[in-house]
Amino acid sequence: MPIRVYLNEEIERRLRKVAMEVYGRGSISKAAEDAITRWVVEHEQLLVELNVPLDPVKAVRGMLRHVKASGVELQHESRRIRVERAVKKG
């Protein structure tokens, strides 16, 4: 399935120039695949090193059991805090 990517004009111009010098014919696709492959490999490794949980909900379940307020009470409290901060800034 094709992927569409939009780049700003300066990056596109530089990509076209350098890709043609490096890869020749079919340069944009080759350069894009090379760049994306490097990005994926780098970020896959980072995710392994960070040990990102497969199920983030399961990972945090029970972390707030010591809090006595209900979810609705916490929402109201967070709204109050946001309003206070907005008033102080404005």
CORPEBEL-V523776 format. One record per pair of residues at least 24 apart in sequence whose ideal C-beta (glycine too) atoms are under 10 Angstrom apart, sorted by the first residue. I is the first residue (numbers start at 1). GAP is how many residues later the second one is. D is the distance in whole Angstrom. If there is no record, write none. Layout:
# CORPEBEL-V523776
{{I	GAP	D} {I	GAP	D}}
This chain:
# CORPEBEL-V523776
{{3	29	9} {3	33	9} {5	27	7} {5	31	9} {7	25	10}}
